[in-house]
Structure formats: C-alpha cells, structure tokens
Amino acid sequence: MSRLPIPTLESMTAEQRQVYDDIRTGPRGAVGGPFPVLLISPKCADPLQKLGAYLRYETPLSARVRELATIIAARQWTCQIEWQSHEPLAIKAGVPAPLVAAIKSRAMPTFEDATDKAVYDVSTELLNKGTVSEATHKAAVKALGAQSVVELVVLVGYYTTLAMTINAHGIPPKGGVPPLAP
C-alpha cells in the first residue's frame, strides 16, 4: 500500500477524474505505477503523463533504445515497479539478455552494438554525474542523431522522476517477483 491514500473514483475531483480518464483511455490503457499517487496533484500528473505517453509511444527513439534507457534508470534508482514493467519490454525490444543481466547485477556490460553502448554511456553518465562528457555526447550524436540524444536525455529524466515518485511514496510492486538487490 502506498504511503499516501490513492484517490478512488468516488472521491476524485473533476480535474482528477479528467486526468484519470485521459490516462485510462490513452495508449497506456490503465492507470498504474506512479499515476494513482500522482492523481493527488492533477496539475502535475497531467503534463507528466502526456510527456510519458509521447516518450513511450510517439518518440522516434526505437523501442530498443527506449527500453534500454528505461531499465538503466530503473536500476539506478532500484525502482522495483519500473524494472518489473520494463525488463520484459527490453528483452522483447531486442536488448540482449546478457546486457539486461549486467545492468540488473550492476556489472559493466560488454557491447556488440554501438547504439546500445551510446545509450548506456549517456544514461549512466547522466545518472551518475549529472552530465555527459564531450566524448560520450559526440559518440551518441554520431550513433543516434541529435534529436534522439535530446529525447534520450529527457527520457532518462522522465523515468528518474517516476522512480523517485514510486520510491518516495512507497508504491509497492506486484507480488511474486523477486526484488532487485539494493
């Protein structure tokens, strides 16, 4: 159970209900993860869910790039829900299983794909240092293109926001799945 009371359909304000309905009828199809808690602040929830819908369903970033960056952020913040949701999506999108396993165990991965390395380097430098080196940025622009690097950075920040929301408010993951090690 979350540390905050989740608004019920009966208790929602008109503004909360509008955001709830937008999420439910949008590409996600359900209001899960951090969004039930975020509904407490509908003015915050609405633009955040719209940004997430764009980053997840409309961005020109490939599913492989999106999901690789997402699991890197989920692992950085040991966010059980995000890892649980996106690990299978990363595998389905073609992220190699050994790369997923290395991220999960916090081991240094080996790369067969320059794009995977660029995504990993940008994501981990950003999460660990708060910036990206000139060499990493240049390699990422070469591998992905400028627009994709901009959207990759925003995606890492978006999933960091979700992970912090989930972790801070104690939103529990689905049961029966082994937790990530701290």
C-alpha positions as a Markdown table, in Angstrom:
| # | Residue | x | y | z |
|---|---|---|---|---|
| 1 | Met | 0.0 | 0.0 | 0.0 |
| 2 | Ser | 1.2 | 3.5 | -0.9 |
| 3 | Arg | 2.2 | 5.9 | 1.9 |
| 4 | Leu | -0.5 | 8.3 | 0.6 |
| 5 | Pro | -4.2 | 7.5 | 0.1 |
| 6 | Ile | -5.0 | 6.8 | -3.5 |
| 7 | Pro | -8.0 | 8.8 | -4.8 |
| 8 | Thr | -10.9 | 6.5 | -5.5 |
| 9 | Leu | -13.2 | 7.1 | -8.4 |
| 10 | Glu | -15.9 | 8.3 | -5.9 |
| 11 | Ser | -13.5 | 10.7 | -4.2 |
| 12 | Met | -11.9 | 12.2 | -7.2 |
| 13 | Thr | -12.4 | 15.8 | -8.1 |
| 14 | Ala | -13.5 | 16.6 | -11.7 |
| 15 | Glu | -9.9 | 17.6 | -12.5 |
| 16 | Gln | -8.5 | 14.3 | -11.1 |
| 17 | Arg | -11.2 | 12.3 | -13.0 |
| 18 | Gln | -10.3 | 14.0 | -16.3 |
| 19 | Val | -6.6 | 13.1 | -15.9 |
| 20 | Tyr | -7.6 | 9.6 | -14.8 |
| 21 | Asp | -9.8 | 9.2 | -17.9 |
| 22 | Asp | -7.1 | 10.6 | -20.2 |
| 23 | Ile | -4.6 | 8.0 | -18.9 |
| 24 | Arg | -7.0 | 5.1 | -18.9 |
| 25 | Thr | -8.3 | 5.8 | -22.5 |
| 26 | Gly | -4.8 | 6.7 | -23.8 |
| 27 | Pro | -2.1 | 4.4 | -25.0 |
| 28 | Arg | -1.4 | 3.0 | -21.5 |
| 29 | Gly | -4.9 | 1.7 | -21.2 |
| 30 | Ala | -4.7 | 1.7 | -17.4 |
| 31 | Val | -3.8 | 3.9 | -14.5 |
| 32 | Gly | -0.9 | 2.1 | -12.8 |
| 33 | Gly | 2.6 | 2.6 | -11.5 |
| 34 | Pro | 3.0 | 6.1 | -10.0 |
| 35 | Phe | -0.1 | 7.6 | -11.6 |
| 36 | Pro | -2.6 | 6.7 | -8.9 |
| 37 | Val | -0.5 | 8.7 | -6.4 |
| 38 | Leu | 0.2 | 11.5 | -9.0 |
| 39 | Leu | -3.5 | 12.0 | -9.3 |
| 40 | Ile | -3.4 | 13.7 | -5.9 |
| 41 | Ser | -1.9 | 16.6 | -7.9 |
| 42 | Pro | -3.7 | 16.5 | -11.2 |
| 43 | Lys | -1.9 | 19.7 | -12.5 |
| 44 | Cys | 1.3 | 17.8 | -12.0 |
| 45 | Ala | 0.0 | 14.4 | -13.2 |
| 46 | Asp | -1.4 | 15.6 | -16.5 |
| 47 | Pro | 1.6 | 17.1 | -18.2 |
| 48 | Leu | 3.8 | 14.4 | -16.8 |
| 49 | Gln | 1.6 | 11.6 | -18.2 |
| 50 | Lys | 1.4 | 13.4 | -21.5 |
| 51 | Leu | 5.2 | 13.6 | -21.7 |
| 52 | Gly | 5.5 | 10.0 | -20.8 |
| 53 | Ala | 2.9 | 9.0 | -23.4 |
| 54 | Tyr | 5.0 | 10.9 | -26.0 |
| 55 | Leu | 8.3 | 9.3 | -24.9 |
| 56 | Arg | 6.9 | 5.8 | -24.7 |
| 57 | Tyr | 4.5 | 5.7 | -27.7 |
| 58 | Glu | 5.4 | 8.5 | -30.1 |
| 59 | Thr | 9.1 | 9.3 | -29.9 |
| 60 | Pro | 11.2 | 8.4 | -32.9 |
| 61 | Leu | 13.5 | 6.6 | -30.5 |
| 62 | Ser | 13.4 | 2.9 | -31.2 |
| 63 | Ala | 11.8 | 0.5 | -28.7 |
| 64 | Arg | 15.2 | -1.0 | -28.0 |
| 65 | Val | 16.7 | 2.4 | -27.2 |
| 66 | Arg | 13.8 | 3.5 | -25.1 |
| 67 | Glu | 13.7 | 0.3 | -23.1 |
| 68 | Leu | 17.4 | 0.1 | -22.6 |
| 69 | Ala | 17.5 | 3.6 | -21.2 |
| 70 | Thr | 14.4 | 2.9 | -19.1 |
| 71 | Ile | 15.9 | -0.2 | -17.4 |
| 72 | Ile | 19.1 | 1.7 | -16.8 |
| 73 | Ala | 17.2 | 4.4 | -14.9 |
| 74 | Ala | 15.1 | 1.9 | -13.1 |
| 75 | Arg | 18.2 | 0.0 | -11.9 |
| 76 | Gln | 20.0 | 3.2 | -10.9 |
| 77 | Trp | 17.2 | 4.1 | -8.5 |
| 78 | Thr | 16.4 | 0.4 | -7.6 |
| 79 | Cys | 12.8 | 1.0 | -8.7 |
| 80 | Gln | 11.1 | -2.3 | -8.4 |
| 81 | Ile | 7.9 | -1.3 | -10.4 |
| 82 | Glu | 9.8 | 0.2 | -13.3 |
| 83 | Trp | 12.2 | -2.7 | -13.5 |
| 84 | Gln | 9.4 | -5.2 | -13.3 |
| 85 | Ser | 7.4 | -3.4 | -16.0 |
| 86 | His | 10.3 | -2.7 | -18.4 |
| 87 | Glu | 12.7 | -5.7 | -18.1 |
| 88 | Pro | 10.4 | -7.9 | -20.3 |
| 89 | Leu | 9.8 | -5.0 | -22.7 |
| 90 | Ala | 13.6 | -4.5 | -23.1 |
| 91 | Ile | 14.0 | -8.2 | -23.9 |
| 92 | Lys | 11.1 | -8.1 | -26.3 |
| 93 | Ala | 12.6 | -4.9 | -28.0 |
| 94 | Gly | 15.8 | -6.7 | -28.7 |
| 95 | Val | 18.1 | -5.6 | -25.8 |
| 96 | Pro | 20.4 | -8.6 | -25.5 |
| 97 | Ala | 19.7 | -10.7 | -22.4 |
| 98 | Pro | 23.4 | -10.5 | -21.2 |
| 99 | Leu | 23.2 | -6.7 | -21.4 |
| 100 | Val | 20.0 | -6.8 | -19.3 |
| 101 | Ala | 21.6 | -9.2 | -16.8 |
| 102 | Ala | 24.7 | -6.9 | -16.5 |
| 103 | Ile | 22.5 | -3.9 | -15.8 |
| 104 | Lys | 20.5 | -5.8 | -13.3 |
| 105 | Ser | 23.6 | -7.0 | -11.4 |
| 106 | Arg | 25.3 | -3.6 | -11.8 |
| 107 | Ala | 28.2 | -5.2 | -13.7 |
| 108 | Met | 30.0 | -3.5 | -16.6 |
| 109 | Pro | 28.4 | -4.8 | -19.7 |
| 110 | Thr | 30.1 | -5.7 | -23.0 |
| 111 | Phe | 28.6 | -4.3 | -26.2 |
| 112 | Glu | 28.2 | -5.7 | -29.6 |
| 113 | Asp | 26.2 | -2.7 | -30.8 |
| 114 | Ala | 27.4 | 0.9 | -31.0 |
| 115 | Thr | 23.9 | 2.3 | -30.4 |
| 116 | Asp | 23.5 | 0.2 | -27.2 |
| 117 | Lys | 26.9 | 1.5 | -26.0 |
| 118 | Ala | 25.9 | 5.1 | -26.7 |
| 119 | Val | 22.6 | 4.8 | -24.9 |
| 120 | Tyr | 24.3 | 3.1 | -21.9 |
| 121 | Asp | 27.1 | 5.7 | -21.7 |
| 122 | Val | 24.7 | 8.7 | -22.0 |
| 123 | Ser | 22.3 | 7.2 | -19.5 |
| 124 | Thr | 24.8 | 6.1 | -16.9 |
| 125 | Glu | 26.9 | 9.3 | -17.1 |
| 126 | Leu | 23.8 | 11.4 | -16.8 |
| 127 | Leu | 22.5 | 9.4 | -13.8 |
| 128 | Asn | 25.9 | 9.1 | -12.0 |
| 129 | Lys | 27.5 | 12.5 | -12.8 |
| 130 | Gly | 24.5 | 14.7 | -13.7 |
| 131 | Thr | 26.2 | 15.5 | -17.1 |
| 132 | Val | 27.6 | 13.8 | -20.2 |
| 133 | Ser | 31.2 | 14.1 | -21.3 |
| 134 | Glu | 32.1 | 15.7 | -24.6 |
| 135 | Ala | 33.3 | 12.3 | -26.0 |
| 136 | Thr | 30.2 | 10.5 | -24.9 |
| 137 | His | 27.9 | 13.2 | -26.3 |
| 138 | Lys | 29.8 | 13.2 | -29.6 |
| 139 | Ala | 29.6 | 9.4 | -29.9 |
| 140 | Ala | 25.9 | 9.4 | -29.0 |
| 141 | Val | 25.1 | 12.1 | -31.7 |
| 142 | Lys | 27.0 | 10.0 | -34.2 |
| 143 | Ala | 25.2 | 6.8 | -33.3 |
| 144 | Leu | 21.7 | 8.2 | -32.7 |
| 145 | Gly | 21.4 | 11.7 | -34.2 |
| 146 | Ala | 20.9 | 15.0 | -32.4 |
| 147 | Gln | 17.1 | 14.8 | -31.9 |
| 148 | Ser | 17.4 | 11.3 | -30.5 |
| 149 | Val | 20.1 | 12.3 | -28.0 |
| 150 | Val | 17.8 | 15.2 | -26.8 |
| 151 | Glu | 14.9 | 12.8 | -26.4 |
| 152 | Leu | 17.1 | 10.2 | -24.7 |
| 153 | Val | 18.2 | 12.7 | -22.0 |
| 154 | Val | 14.5 | 13.7 | -21.5 |
| 155 | Leu | 13.5 | 10.0 | -21.3 |
| 156 | Val | 16.2 | 9.3 | -18.6 |
| 157 | Gly | 14.9 | 12.3 | -16.6 |
| 158 | Tyr | 11.3 | 11.2 | -17.0 |
| 159 | Tyr | 11.9 | 7.7 | -15.7 |
| 160 | Thr | 14.0 | 9.1 | -12.9 |
| 161 | Thr | 11.0 | 11.3 | -11.9 |
| 162 | Leu | 8.8 | 8.2 | -12.0 |
| 163 | Ala | 11.3 | 6.1 | -10.0 |
| 164 | Met | 11.6 | 8.8 | -7.4 |
| 165 | Thr | 7.8 | 9.2 | -7.1 |
| 166 | Ile | 7.4 | 5.4 | -6.8 |
| 167 | Asn | 10.2 | 5.1 | -4.2 |
| 168 | Ala | 9.4 | 8.2 | -2.2 |
| 169 | His | 5.7 | 7.3 | -1.8 |
| 170 | Gly | 6.3 | 3.5 | -1.2 |
| 171 | Ile | 4.2 | 2.4 | -4.1 |
| 172 | Pro | 4.5 | -1.4 | -4.0 |
| 173 | Pro | 5.4 | -3.6 | -6.9 |
| 174 | Lys | 3.3 | -6.5 | -8.0 |
| 175 | Gly | 3.8 | -9.6 | -5.8 |
| 176 | Gly | 5.6 | -12.8 | -6.7 |
| 177 | Val | 8.5 | -11.1 | -8.5 |
| 178 | Pro | 12.0 | -11.3 | -6.9 |
| 179 | Pro | 13.1 | -7.8 | -5.9 |
| 180 | Leu | 16.1 | -6.0 | -7.2 |
| 181 | Ala | 19.1 | -6.1 | -4.9 |
| 182 | Pro | 19.8 | -2.7 | -3.4 |
